[in-house]
Structure formats: C-alpha cells, structure tokens
C-alpha cells in the first residue's frame, strides 16, 4: 500500500520539519538542523518497515511518498491544483512549541487549504477524508521557554477535527515514530 503524505509549516520560522524527517529516515539528529527550504519538493518514497528510501516503483508493500509542498521563498504552501490535494492521504501540520507565531501560521495555512480547496472533507476527496495531524516540534525545550501549551494544541486539534496531536523532539527522538505510525494506521483504516 502506498500513501502520499505532505508536510506543511512555516519555513521562515524554522519549525523543525527537516530535523523531523532526517530523524525518522536516518535515525540521527543533526545539530545544525539543516534547512527546511533545502529539502526537495519530492523527498521520495520510504519503506515503512525498514525506514529506508526505496524506488517509488518498488514492490515494497508499505510505503509513504513524502512530499514537501513549499516554495523556498515563501512561508506558505505552493498553490497546488485541487487534483493534487485530492490524491493526498495525509498531512502533517507543523509548529514549534516555543514559537507562538509558528502556531498562528500553522492555523493560517490549514485555513488557507480548507478555504482554497475544500478537500479536507470526505465529500470532496476521492479516497475519503484526508488524515490531518498537528505536530508540535521541539518539545524537549525547557517548560519556561514554551509558548504553546499542550492543552491549547489539543483543543485546536479537537476544534478542527484533526486526527491527532503529537509532540515531538528530533533532538531527543521523542514522538516521531509514533507520529508516522499513527498517521499510517489512520490512513490505512481510512481506505477500509
């Protein structure tokens, strides 16, 4: 089974998307974090069992096709044709728990997607509803530096009927495997 998953978040606020993906695929944290806008639009295909990059035409049973839907010059998603979003199975919405502005931008991006495409609902998507998860990065940071509470993120997740909220830390390897596993099983259940 192959699923398309896209990653959405503010590039200008360095919310940690690059570190999140690198930790999942490589199993290591890069101190410099890398540049989110340095990622290619299409990252590639990841085998969910081995976590290795595979050819997209591979016969591997369970794969995620990872897409990065941004322009490097903007802190918002590329305007894709609605047919593109209709082919998407899952969306990770990213924000940095130590940056309230990144949470606000995350909410704006989600609102823009709903307003411009309306494909987040079951009625408009050929495969059923798109599974959308909110990802709070950098949860390893001290509590006094935190600007978005867990309760606030969970409440917004519930209010917008997102699939789940997951706090993560690429540095300490917290929650990343769980986020991928949860969205994968949610997408799998969505087709059954």
N, C-alpha and C positions, 0 to 999 in steps of 0.2 A: 504494500500500500504506500502510495506517495502522497504527501501533503505539502501544500505551499504555505509558508509562514513568512510574514513580513514583520519588520522591526520599525517602530515609529517613536521618535523622540526628538528633542531639541538638540541640534548639533552644536549650536553656539554655546550651550550651557554644559557641554561635556557630561552627559548623564550616565555614561558608562556602558554603552551598547557594545563597543569594540571589546572591552575587557570581559564582558559577559559572554560574548561569542568565543573569544580566544580561550577563556577558562573552560567552556564546555567542550570545545573541539580539541584543544591542545592539553588541557588539564593543568595549565600553569597560569600564574598571574604575572603580567609584565608590569614592572614598577612604573614605567613611563606611561602605561595605559594605551599608548598608540593613539591614533587619530581616527575618530569616528568617520570623518569625511574622507579618509584614506581608503575605506573599505569599498570594494567594487559594488556596483549596483546588484549584481547577482553574485552571491558568495559561492553557491554551489550546492551540492547535494551531500547530506550527512547520513550515514548509516546509523540508525538509532540504537542498534545493539553494540557495535564496536566504537561508535563515535568517530569513525574515520571518514574523511572525504572520499566520495566514490563518484564514478562517472554517472551522470544523470540517466543514462540509458542502461545502467547496470541492472542485473536481475535481483539485487538485494531487495528483500521483501519489504522492509520498513525503512522509508527514507523521508527526510524533511528537505524540501527545496527551500533554501534560505534566501530571501530577497531583502535588499536594503533600499527602501523606496525614498531616497532623498537626493537632493542636489547639494553639492558641497558648498555652494554659495548662499544657500538659504537654510533657515532653521524650520522648514516645514516640508511635508512630503511632496513628492512630484505629483503633478496632476495627471493621474493615470486615467485612461478610458474606463468607464464603469465595467466594461467586459473584463478588464484585468482584475479588478477587485472581486468580481463575481467568481473568478477562478481561485481566489484565496480561501484557504481553510482556516487560518488563524492569524491573529495579530497580537504582537506584544507591544504594549504602550509603556514607554519608559519615562521615569523621572528619577531625580536624585533626592533622597530623603533629607539632605542637608541644604536643599535649594528650593525654597517655596516657589520661585519664579518658574522653575522647570516643571513643577506640578501644575501650575497655571497653564503653561504652554502645552503640556500633555493633554489637559482637558480641552484646550482650544483645538488642538489637532484632531482629537476624537470628534468634537463638534463639527469641525470642517468636513471630516469624512462622512459623517451622517448627513449633513446638510447638502453637500455637493453630490453624493452618490446614493444615499439612502439604501445601501446594500448591506448594512449591518443586520437588517432584519431578515427573518426567514422568507417573507413574501418576495423579496427582491433578489434572493441568491438562489441559484440553481441547485446547489448542494444542501441547502438548509442554512441555518444561521451561521455566520462567521463566529468562531470562538475568539473572543477578545479577552485578554488578560492584562491586568495592570501590574507592572514590575517596578518596585521601589528599590533602586540601587544604592549601594554604599551604606548598608545597614550596620557595618562594622564600626562606623564612626561613633565617637562618644555621644551619649544622650543629650548633653548640653549644647551640642552643635546641630542637633536635629531640628529641622524647620517644619516637617510634615509628620504628624503623629500617625501611628498605626491606625487608630480609630478613625481619623479623618480619611485616610486612604481606603479603609474598608467600607466606610459609609458611602464614599463616592462610587466605589465598585458596586455596591448594592443598589444605589440610586439609579445607576446607569445600566443595571442588569448585565454587568460583565461576568464572565465565567468565574474568575477568581482573582485574588490579590496575593502576590508573593514578594516578600522582602528578600533581597539578595546581596551578596558581597562577593565580587570576583577575587578580592584580596584574600579573604578567609574561606573561600569556597563554600558559601552558605546559600542554600536555596536554588542554585542554578540547575542542578539535575532535576530537582523537584518541579521547577517551572516547566522544563522541557517535557518531563514525563506526564505532568498533569495536562498540559495543552495537547500532547499527543493522544492520550487516552480520551480526552474530551472530544477531539476531532474524530477519533475512531468511533466513539459512541454516537456522534452526530450523523454518521452515514448508516448506522444500523437501525 
